[in-house]
Amino acid sequence: MSCLISRLLLASRLRTTTNSFCFSSTLIIDSQLHHGRRNKGPFHCELSASGTSPSPPSPSSLSSSIRAIHSNSPISVAQREHRHRQPQSKHRGHGKNDNREKNFSPQVERQLKEHIQNFPSQLPNTTHSTELAAWHRTAVELVMDVSKLWGRNRQANPTSPEQLYRAVLLANDLVSKVLSIRESELDDEIDGTVPKHIQHDNNEQGFKGGARMLSTELLAQTVALGLSRCDPKISSDAAYKAQELLDRLEDINIKHHKMTYERNLSFKGEDVFPNTRIYNHVLNCWARSLSTEAGKHAASLLKRMQSPRTEGVSFPRPDIISYNNMLNLYASRGDVDAAEALLNQLEEDNEVTADVYSYTILMNAMQRRFLSGKGDRFMKDPQRAEELLARLVRKYEESGFLEGRLCPTSVTFGTVLSMYAAADRLRKENLYMNQSRSWINRNVDTSTQRIVSDAEYLGWGAENAERVLEWIIGLSERERRSRGIDSADAAHHHASDHDTFIRPCVQHFVTTTHAWANSGLGLEGAKRCESLKNRNISLYKTTGYTELRPNILLFGAVIDAWARANNEQESAEHAEGLLDEAEKLFLNSNSSDPKERLSNIVYNQVIDAWSRRLSPTRAENVLRRMTDNYLMTGDEHMRPDVISYTGVIKAYVSSPVGGEKALELLAEMNDEYMNGNLGAKPDTKAIAVVIDACIKSGLITEAERLFSGMDDSEKSPVMFNTILTGYKDEGRCQEAGNLLRKMITLSDKGYIKCSPNSLTYYLCIGALSKSKDEDRVTRAQMLMNETIQRYRGGDRKCKPSTELFNALAHVISNSDIPDREKEVLTLFETMESNGCTPSLESFNILIRTCSRAEGNDMKNALQIAASAFNALDSAGLTADSVTYVGMIRAILNLVNDSEGKIGALTALFRQCCEGGFLNQHMLNILTQETSEDEFQSITGIPWSQGFDAPHIQCLPFEWRKNSTQRKQNEQH
């Protein structure tokens, strides 16, 4: 394709008229057109004739121009040598557009379009039959040259999807004109309008090569192949154009077949006879098409292939590729049932039988349905896919392991493994699905329900994945013995023989390892991952299969499992130990395969392990270790990236110096980026983590500086809410309100990501709870009403929550407004009317508010507090230490009768100790508010005034086993 523009430029200049010309060329056709057949040799044609060439452009001149700059010309050789001397870019994708532009530039496209426009669309007015063949040869060379863009070696001629489609359309226009010439010849022949003196020597027609004739059908087939490889999102009409091309070719063939007298044509019947390949290309177009009518057109075309034609005209029967295209069509549209029915039909068909790709297509369709987040996810799909695989394996075994077309590939086995590997994760997702979308509640048969119940325990998918892996290993051993291949011979099989020889590969182990890592079994899952890694290494040493050579992906999966195993330091130590092992194997690897070289991914996983365990120093040590190895090897894949730095910053977030360290690491990231490390460019997530660290360290000014320096399009609710958290902790309600209004303004301007959510309003109301402003209650109520209005207006992110109402209750409780307890009690009704259920915190706030009542409200407040306390059981809640503290204060402040007060406190204290909720705070309150005798009467504990309150640790453990204060001490 690189010299196409030169050919076209020369063609535009060569306008020669000659009485005789001789054409000789060599043309290599893409072997992909033969579906696996290799060319036996170059297509070669020699033709000589005399006469006057048509004008303009003459086929002889255009053919000469194409011949003049063939791939072996000095110009092309120099171009190829120049390309080989060009250094490879270090950055992926760099320079790609330049290559695409050279392969099909606007200039090339324009020149090609001009020549196609000059090509005749009907029978040329010439008395020389060889001129027709010359026109045909011109079309062949142009089409075949352009077809390099979509042929087998198309990677050497990269083009954008848009450019490819335009190139195919130009080729389609040219072939359409060739078909028009054929139609014109036939019509004139049938009408008897062809001059009698024109005699065509059909023995000299077309390009003949070692494999087949370069016929009109081949041109149509080439264009149909190109249309099938166009992006369906861009080429929405590609399938229709391919179908139109095929229909015209069929009509020409039918007309030719109907002719019963001596034919005076420039082509033979074989030249326009459509074979199975062009039908398969058209079927593939329909399979990839986005048209809603694709299924109907494809089914109609397949039926035409299956049915005999009228008037004695027969066309090729469908082969397995035809049926696989139909399977692809059903699979791409999620119609698993239709695909399964077609596969069952193929299994019973004696003419065309299913191959490994037929089964793989259906299994992939089940996999897509299973992995989708749609309501048709079906837990039975992994087992159904395994049943299909078992049927395929059984057929392969029955053939004595000799029928290569039935040999399952690593992809076929990998499909089932990946489905089981994802089962545990999807089951956990299912727990949070709406009941109407639940797998268990689907209208399925009993067997499906049984399978769902089997998956109720963790690790179900991982166990099945490992079982399938062991099955693959056993199959490989059986095939090896059946075919009389010893271990040494099997180990030295070439990669090209892999499709006809079952054996496990390291990717199967990687997939199964990921299954255990994501099983939710924590430490047990990590141990199973470790066992699989050791089994892979042992099997590789025993068999010598190159496919089993351990790679960095396997180590990465095991490291990830240990990183997420639990919160223990030992697990992170084990993950770092695996990194040591990986460094010994891969640090100095010279392999060109990135899977067999060390990368920053495994280092990032170990950093994540230490970050999860809040060990910032260990995390930073791994970062420095990675940097040192990069400087030592110069391997760009090992260079720290933004994920590396973000992981270390996350480890520092809860540290007292977290803000300062985060800012230092952010500055280091920026320096790395300025020094050419494009992967270290700080992204929004990294900046969000730095802002969080600054907020938790009290560096609000630095957090504000980072936040204000970001573009509005990069800001997210998480960042806004992080800043609001800092305002809430410091009671800066004015700044919180201003930031909320900014979010709303940006949202109205189209920055949807900046729109506030219920957490935003919670933090703004929380900032008011620490404020001393007189109007704080009114402002908090306005924010609450605004949240409800936004939710009722369709903003689902602003759905009111119990926590939001509790924040408003805090503001009311800490204020000086009258009847505070009644206002808080009213919130309970508003909460329930908005679909929220009061929590234990809601009741505790109400009881605490009642305990602060004064004057005439004291008696009513006591009744509200007592009712709230007694209503906990009916609400499904259990009082905690905070509840008992609130009730003790309420009784001390609101009960005037001394005897009644002592009796109420005694009963409450006994109930508190029986529940194990006693803490030091209660003892301190009672010693401060009661006398020695009253304290001993209430608690039964001797105490003298002037001394500290009895220490909680000196009292029975059963009294304090569930206390809030004890849990806080244990956490520290």
Protein Blocks (a to p, Z undefined) as FASTA:
>chain_A
ZZmmmmmmmmmmmccddfbdcddddddddfklnnopacfbdcddddddeddddddddfkl
mmmmmmmmcfkbmklmmmmmmmmmpccdfbghihklmmmmmmmgfklmmmmmmmmmmpcf
bdcddfbfklmmmmmmmmmmmmmmmmmmmmmklmmmccdfklmmmmmmmmmmmmmmmmmm
mmmmmmmmmnopacfklccdfklgcjddfkbccdfklmmmmmmmmmmmpcfklmmmlmmm
mmmmmmmmmmmmmmmmmpmbdcddfbdfklmmccfklmmmmmmmmmmpcbfklmmmmmmm
mmmmmpcceehiacddddfklmmmmmmmmmmnopaklmmmmmmmmmmpmkbccdfklmmm
mmmmmmmmmmpcbfkbcfklmmmmmmmmmmmmmmmmmnoomammlmccfklmmmmmmmmm
mmmmmmmmmmmpcfklpfklpccdfklmmmmmmmmpghklmmmmmmmmmmmmmmmmmmmm
mnopafklmmmpcfklmmmoccddfklmmmmmmmmmmnonommmmmmmmmmmmmmmmmmm
mnopaklpccfklmmmmmmmmmmmpmcfklmmmmmmmmmmmmmmmmmpcbfblklcccfk
lmmmmmmmmmmnopaklmmmmmmmmmmmmmmnopaklpccfklmmmmmmmmmmpmklmmm
mmmmmmmmmmmmmnopaklpccfklmmmmmmmmmmnopamlmmmmmmmpcfklpcfklmm
mmmmmmmmnopaklmmmmmmmmmmmmmnopamlpccfklmmmmmmmmmmpcbfklmmmmm
mmmmmmmmmmmnopaklgccfklmmmmmmmmmmmcbehklmmmmmmmmmmmmnopacdfk
lmmmmmmmmmmgghjllmmmmmmmmmmmmmmmmnopacdfklmmmmmmmmmmmmmblklm
mmmmmmmmmmmmmnopacfklmmmmmmmpcfklmmmmnopacdehiacddfklpcfklmm
mgfklmmmmmZZ
